[in-house]
Amino acid sequence: MCAPVYTAYDGLATQVPVGVEEGLKHESSIHCDEIVSLAKSMLSNYIGTLSPQKLEQLNRALRIALDIPD
């Protein structure tokens, strides 16, 4: 499962802002409401890492997008 990263950030609860601190070239956001299934071989380049705080934000956004209770 893969959540795409876009340079657009609309401030939705299902989006997580990421950027240079995470290893990206631009301010961007992870869009958890657009999850797709991809073969691992389709993922070609390692870009960055999420801090524990960003991982928690990502988990929260995924729970909202997937309608999973806390």
N, C-alpha and C positions, 0 to 999 in steps of 0.2 A: 504494500500500500504506500502511496506517495501523495503528499500534499504539495502542490506547486508553490513556487515562490515567484512573486511578481513585484515590480517596482511600485505598483499602485497600492495604497493603503487607505481604506475607506473608514477605518475605525470600528469595524464590526466586531462583535464578540467572538466570531469564528476566525478572526485574523490575528496573527502575532507579528508585531513589528520586529524586524531583524536588520542588521546592517554591518558596518565595518567591524564592530566589536565581535561579531560572530564569524568574521572572515570573508564577508561579502565585499564586493567592490562598491555597491550602492546601497542606500537605504531602501529596504524592501519589506515585504511581509509574506508570511506563510498563510495560505488560504485553505483552512481546514474544511471549508464547505465545498471544496472541489476535489476531494480525494479520488484518486484513480488507482487501478491495479496495474502494476508494471512488473515485468520480469526483472530480476536483479541485474541481469546483464545489460539492460537498457540504461542503467545508471552508470555513467562513465567517469565522472570526475568528482573527487572529494573536494568540497569547497570550504567548509568551516565546522564549527562546533557550537553547541548551545550550552550556556551556563545552566546550573541547576535551577535558577530563577526562571530562565527562558523555557526550560523543559516543563516547569510547572505551568507556565502560561500556555504552552503548547498542549499539555494534557487537559487543561481547563477548556481551551478552544475546541479540542477534539470531542470532549464530553458534550459540549453544547451542540456541535455540528452533528454528532451521532445520536443526540438525545439520550445520553447515558446519565442517570442520576449520580450525584456525588456520593 
